[in-house]
Amino acid sequence: PVPRSSPVEYEFFWGPRAHVESSKLKVMHFVARVRNRCSKDWPCNYDWDSDDDAEVEAILNSGARGYSAP
């Protein structure tokens, strides 16, 4: 629990496994899938790393709805 919070609140942290298995892009597409939205519906206001640019462009231009794990 978060100290001095009323009502009780919890703070969750990502461990090393989560950092290895996920990325900002995967999380964005998961949220798009859960909300039944296309990721193209959101403007890209993120600071993407240069390594992510090709992946982002491919996914946003594919017309695919949401993210599906391989």
PLY file of the C-alpha trace (Angstrom):
ply
format ascii 1.0
element vertex 70
property float x
property float y
property float z
element edge 69
property int vertex1
property int vertex2
end_header
0.00 0.00 0.00
0.98 3.61 -0.59
1.77 5.28 2.76
-0.72 7.85 4.06
-3.34 7.15 1.40
-7.01 7.18 2.18
-8.69 5.10 0.81
-5.89 2.57 0.50
-4.02 2.83 -2.82
-1.50 0.47 -4.32
1.50 1.18 -6.52
2.74 -1.53 -8.86
6.24 -1.69 -10.28
7.50 -3.46 -13.38
10.22 -6.02 -12.76
13.12 -6.90 -15.04
11.12 -9.62 -16.80
8.42 -7.13 -17.82
11.03 -4.76 -19.24
12.50 -7.56 -21.35
9.19 -8.95 -22.62
7.34 -5.73 -23.42
7.83 -2.38 -25.07
5.92 0.87 -25.27
4.67 -0.20 -28.68
3.34 -3.55 -27.45
1.59 -1.89 -24.52
0.02 0.72 -26.82
-1.31 -1.98 -29.15
-2.60 -4.07 -26.26
-4.54 -1.07 -24.94
-5.87 -0.41 -28.45
-7.09 -4.00 -28.66
-8.72 -3.87 -25.22
-10.49 -0.61 -26.06
-11.44 -1.95 -29.52
-9.67 0.94 -31.21
-7.19 1.15 -34.03
-3.75 2.35 -33.00
-3.91 4.84 -35.90
-6.70 6.63 -34.01
-4.15 8.02 -31.56
-1.61 10.64 -32.55
1.96 9.52 -31.95
3.08 11.83 -29.17
5.69 9.45 -27.89
9.47 9.74 -27.87
10.22 6.65 -29.92
13.76 5.34 -30.04
15.27 5.28 -33.51
15.23 1.46 -33.35
11.45 1.52 -32.92
10.72 3.81 -35.89
10.56 1.06 -38.54
8.40 -1.15 -36.33
6.06 1.73 -35.51
5.70 2.73 -39.16
5.03 -0.85 -40.25
2.34 -1.39 -37.65
0.65 1.98 -38.06
0.58 1.64 -41.85
-0.59 -1.98 -41.84
-4.18 -1.11 -40.98
-4.20 -3.88 -38.39
-6.45 -3.31 -35.41
-4.67 -3.70 -32.12
-1.74 -5.91 -31.24
-1.68 -9.66 -31.44
1.15 -11.60 -29.89
3.12 -13.94 -32.16
0 1
1 2
2 3
3 4
4 5
5 6
6 7
7 8
8 9
9 10
10 11
11 12
12 13
13 14
14 15
15 16
16 17
17 18
18 19
19 20
20 21
21 22
22 23
23 24
24 25
25 26
26 27
27 28
28 29
29 30
30 31
31 32
32 33
33 34
34 35
35 36
36 37
37 38
38 39
39 40
40 41
41 42
42 43
43 44
44 45
45 46
46 47
47 48
48 49
49 50
50 51
51 52
52 53
53 54
54 55
55 56
56 57
57 58
58 59
59 60
60 61
61 62
62 63
63 64
64 65
65 66
66 67
67 68
68 69
